[in-house]
Amino acid sequence: MPRVDRVIFTLTANPLYVPYWNLISRVWHTKFGVTPTLIFNGDQIELDSCGLSIAHGEIVRLDNIPEVTLNRQRDWSCTWSLFYGASLFPNEVCMLSGIDQMPLGGMFFDAVRGLPDNAYAVGFGDAYGGTYYPSSHHVAKGSRYKEIFAIDADWKTEVVKVFATRPQWPSIDPADAWGLDEVYSSALLQKHGDFTPLPIFWNTWQPTRLVRESAITNEVLAEITGNRKSEWHMPRPFSRVNPDTLAKIETAIPTYTWM
């Protein structure tokens, strides 16, 4: 895998998450040379109301599908649009990520660059300790997402299909089907078999990760500059982020070079 071409995010008009896009898209584009791609779930009026910039990325809008929406504020279908969104770019290497996860260095990209061009990598293959995986940090060409998950070209057809499987998964929240994306994708990956779960979460990623409560000291900033931090799982809501601290972190992130 010579490089990651796109990083895929997903969003509704939920004000808890909307403000992250303008920042996170700039960081991915300017520091890592990757095209941030937002899959926005909602109508055009909702999208227009959010003030989302395309200065550093691209936005793809998908209609909300009422038949599969149990809770508009915690809409599971939004999470499946990560996988659907990746399938829209068959010839590009697409990575999935949460919109409040800011990369602080290149250690994850170093871990996937040595994989074959047609690999499907589950970046946090050991995070849940078994055959069940987070949706974040999957990396593969869009064509591989489409193949492994048999993703339909029509968004409504696809999301209704996935929603219909929810009785198979007793672990998901019946009130809103939250987590359906992870159990469904994990089961199909296991069935397909041709994928690479990377065992890096607990030994490499988590120990070098900044979480919402982390203190941002000068020592931490120096570690970011030295490429010794993995990511910042940012405070929530976005209004909790100190603008001065944010500027210091963004400045400290080293520019990544794809060879």
C-alpha positions as CSV (number, residue, x, y, z in Angstrom):
1,M,0.0,0.0,0.0
2,P,2.1,2.9,-1.2
3,R,-0.1,5.6,0.5
4,V,-3.5,6.4,1.9
5,D,-5.4,8.5,-0.7
6,R,-8.6,9.4,1.3
7,V,-9.7,9.4,4.9
8,I,-13.5,8.9,5.2
9,F,-15.5,10.6,8.0
10,T,-19.2,10.6,8.6
11,L,-21.5,13.2,10.2
12,T,-25.1,14.2,10.7
13,A,-26.2,17.8,11.7
14,N,-25.6,16.8,15.4
15,P,-24.0,20.0,16.8
16,L,-21.9,17.8,19.1
17,Y,-19.8,16.8,16.1
18,V,-20.3,19.3,13.4
19,P,-17.4,21.7,14.5
20,Y,-14.7,19.1,14.1
21,W,-14.8,18.9,10.4
22,N,-13.2,22.2,9.4
23,L,-10.3,21.6,11.7
24,I,-9.8,17.9,11.1
25,S,-10.0,18.3,7.3
26,R,-7.3,20.9,7.4
27,V,-4.9,18.8,9.5
28,W,-5.3,15.7,7.3
29,H,-4.8,17.7,4.1
30,T,-2.0,20.0,5.2
31,K,0.0,17.6,7.4
32,F,-0.6,14.2,5.8
33,G,-1.4,15.0,2.2
34,V,-4.6,12.9,2.3
35,T,-8.0,14.0,0.9
36,P,-10.5,14.2,3.8
37,T,-13.9,13.0,2.6
38,L,-17.0,13.7,4.7
39,I,-20.1,11.5,4.2
40,F,-22.9,13.8,5.4
41,N,-26.2,12.1,6.3
42,G,-29.1,14.5,6.0
43,D,-30.9,16.7,3.5
44,Q,-29.4,19.7,1.7
45,I,-30.9,22.2,4.2
46,E,-29.3,20.5,7.1
47,L,-25.9,20.4,5.2
48,D,-26.1,24.1,4.3
49,S,-26.9,25.0,8.0
50,C,-23.7,23.4,9.3
51,G,-21.1,25.8,7.9
52,L,-18.8,23.0,6.6
53,S,-15.9,24.1,4.5
54,I,-14.6,22.3,1.4
55,A,-11.3,24.2,1.5
56,H,-9.4,21.1,2.5
57,G,-11.7,18.2,1.6
58,E,-14.8,16.9,-0.1
59,I,-18.3,16.4,1.1
60,V,-20.7,13.7,-0.2
61,R,-24.3,14.0,0.9
62,L,-26.5,11.0,1.6
63,D,-30.2,11.1,2.4
64,N,-31.3,10.1,5.8
65,I,-33.4,6.9,5.5
66,P,-36.4,7.1,7.9
67,E,-37.1,3.3,7.7
68,V,-33.8,2.5,9.4
69,T,-33.4,5.5,11.8
70,L,-34.3,4.7,15.4
71,N,-32.6,7.7,17.0
72,R,-31.7,10.7,14.9
73,Q,-29.2,12.0,17.5
74,R,-27.4,8.7,17.6
75,D,-28.0,7.4,14.2
76,W,-26.4,4.0,13.5
77,S,-26.9,4.3,9.8
78,C,-24.4,7.2,9.8
79,T,-21.8,4.8,10.9
80,W,-22.4,2.4,8.1
81,S,-22.0,5.3,5.6
82,L,-18.3,5.1,6.4
83,F,-18.0,1.8,4.6
84,Y,-20.4,2.8,1.9
85,G,-18.5,6.0,1.4
86,A,-15.2,4.1,0.9
87,S,-16.9,2.0,-1.8
88,L,-17.5,5.1,-3.8
89,F,-13.8,5.4,-4.6
90,P,-12.9,2.0,-6.0
91,N,-9.4,2.8,-7.2
92,E,-8.2,4.8,-4.1
93,V,-6.9,3.6,-0.8
94,C,-9.5,4.7,1.8
95,M,-9.1,4.9,5.5
96,L,-12.0,5.1,8.0
97,S,-11.8,7.4,11.0
98,G,-13.9,9.1,13.7
99,I,-14.2,12.8,13.1
100,D,-12.9,13.6,16.6
101,Q,-9.7,11.6,16.2
102,M,-6.8,13.9,15.1
103,P,-3.6,12.1,13.9
104,L,-0.5,13.4,15.6
105,G,2.1,11.6,13.6
106,G,2.8,8.9,11.0
107,M,3.1,5.7,13.0
108,F,-0.1,4.3,11.7
109,F,0.7,5.0,8.1
110,D,4.1,3.4,8.6
111,A,2.3,0.2,9.8
112,V,0.2,-0.1,6.7
113,R,2.6,1.0,4.0
114,G,4.3,-2.3,3.8
115,L,1.1,-4.2,3.1
116,P,0.3,-5.4,-0.5
117,D,-1.6,-3.0,-2.7
118,N,-4.8,-5.1,-2.6
119,A,-4.7,-5.8,1.2
120,Y,-7.6,-5.0,3.5
121,A,-6.2,-3.9,6.8
122,V,-8.1,-3.7,10.1
123,G,-5.9,-1.2,11.9
124,F,-7.1,-1.9,15.4
125,G,-7.3,-5.7,15.0
126,D,-6.6,-6.4,18.7
127,A,-8.6,-3.5,20.2
128,Y,-11.6,-5.7,21.3
129,G,-9.5,-8.7,22.0
130,G,-11.0,-11.1,19.4
131,T,-12.8,-11.4,16.2
132,Y,-14.8,-8.2,16.6
133,Y,-13.3,-5.0,15.4
134,P,-13.8,-1.2,15.7
135,S,-14.9,0.6,12.5
136,S,-12.2,3.1,12.7
137,H,-8.8,2.7,10.9
138,H,-9.9,0.2,8.3
139,V,-7.7,0.7,5.2
140,A,-8.1,-0.7,1.7
141,K,-9.0,0.3,-1.8
142,G,-12.6,1.2,-2.2
143,S,-13.1,-1.8,-4.4
144,R,-12.2,-4.1,-1.5
145,Y,-14.8,-2.6,0.7
146,K,-17.4,-3.1,-2.0
147,E,-16.3,-6.7,-2.5
148,I,-16.0,-7.9,1.1
149,F,-19.2,-6.3,2.3
150,A,-21.2,-6.7,-0.9
151,I,-22.1,-3.1,-0.8
152,D,-24.9,-2.1,-3.1
153,A,-24.5,1.0,-5.3
154,D,-27.8,2.4,-4.0
155,W,-27.4,3.9,-0.5
156,K,-31.0,3.1,0.6
157,T,-30.9,-0.5,-0.7
158,E,-27.6,-1.0,1.1
159,V,-28.5,0.5,4.5
160,V,-31.9,-1.3,4.6
161,K,-30.1,-4.6,3.9
162,V,-27.7,-4.1,6.8
163,F,-30.5,-2.9,9.1
164,A,-32.5,-6.1,8.4
165,T,-29.7,-8.2,10.0
166,R,-30.0,-6.6,13.5
167,P,-31.9,-9.5,15.1
168,Q,-28.7,-11.6,14.6
169,W,-26.7,-9.4,16.9
170,P,-28.0,-9.4,20.5
171,S,-25.1,-7.3,21.7
172,I,-26.2,-4.2,19.9
173,D,-28.5,-1.6,21.6
174,P,-32.0,-2.4,20.6
175,A,-33.1,1.2,21.2
176,D,-31.0,2.6,18.4
177,A,-29.0,-0.3,16.9
178,W,-25.8,1.4,17.8
179,G,-22.9,-0.8,17.1
180,L,-24.5,-2.6,14.2
181,D,-21.8,-1.4,11.8
182,E,-19.1,-3.1,13.9
183,V,-20.7,-6.5,14.5
184,Y,-21.9,-6.7,10.9
185,S,-18.6,-5.7,9.3
186,S,-16.6,-8.0,11.7
187,A,-18.8,-11.0,10.8
188,L,-18.4,-10.4,7.1
189,L,-14.6,-10.0,7.4
190,Q,-14.4,-13.3,9.3
191,K,-16.5,-15.0,6.6
192,H,-14.4,-13.6,3.8
193,G,-11.1,-14.3,5.5
194,D,-8.8,-12.3,3.3
195,F,-7.9,-9.4,5.5
196,T,-5.1,-8.3,7.8
197,P,-5.9,-7.5,11.5
198,L,-3.0,-5.4,12.8
199,P,-2.0,-6.1,16.4
200,I,-1.0,-2.5,17.2
201,F,-3.7,-1.0,19.4
202,W,-2.6,-2.0,22.9
203,N,1.2,-2.1,22.4
204,T,1.7,0.9,20.1
205,W,-1.4,3.1,19.6
206,Q,-3.0,3.3,23.0
207,P,0.2,4.0,25.0
208,T,1.0,7.0,22.8
209,R,-2.5,8.4,22.4
210,L,-3.8,11.6,23.9
211,V,-7.3,11.2,25.3
212,R,-9.9,13.9,26.1
213,E,-8.5,14.4,29.6
214,S,-4.8,14.6,28.7
215,A,-2.9,17.6,29.8
216,I,-1.2,19.3,26.9
217,T,2.2,20.3,28.3
218,N,5.4,21.5,26.6
219,E,6.7,17.9,27.0
220,V,3.7,16.5,25.2
221,L,4.1,19.1,22.4
222,A,7.7,18.0,22.0
223,E,6.7,14.4,21.8
224,I,4.2,15.3,19.0
225,T,6.9,17.1,17.1
226,G,9.2,14.1,17.6
227,N,6.5,11.8,16.0
228,R,6.1,10.0,19.4
229,K,2.3,10.5,19.7
230,S,-0.3,8.6,17.7
231,E,-3.5,10.6,17.9
232,W,-5.6,13.0,20.0
233,H,-9.1,11.8,20.8
234,M,-10.3,15.3,21.2
235,P,-12.4,16.8,23.9
236,R,-16.2,16.8,23.4
237,P,-18.0,19.0,22.8
238,F,-15.6,20.9,20.6
239,S,-16.2,24.1,22.6
240,R,-14.1,22.5,25.4
241,V,-11.0,22.8,23.3
242,N,-8.8,25.8,24.2
243,P,-8.0,27.6,20.9
244,D,-4.4,28.4,22.0
245,T,-3.8,24.7,22.9
246,L,-5.3,23.7,19.6
247,A,-3.0,26.0,17.6
248,K,0.0,24.7,19.5
249,I,-0.9,21.1,18.8
250,E,-1.6,21.8,15.1
251,T,1.8,23.5,14.8
252,A,3.6,20.7,16.5
253,I,2.3,17.9,14.2
254,P,5.1,17.0,11.8
255,T,4.4,16.9,8.1
256,Y,4.3,13.3,6.9
257,T,6.2,12.2,3.8
258,W,4.8,9.4,1.6
259,M,7.7,7.7,-0.2
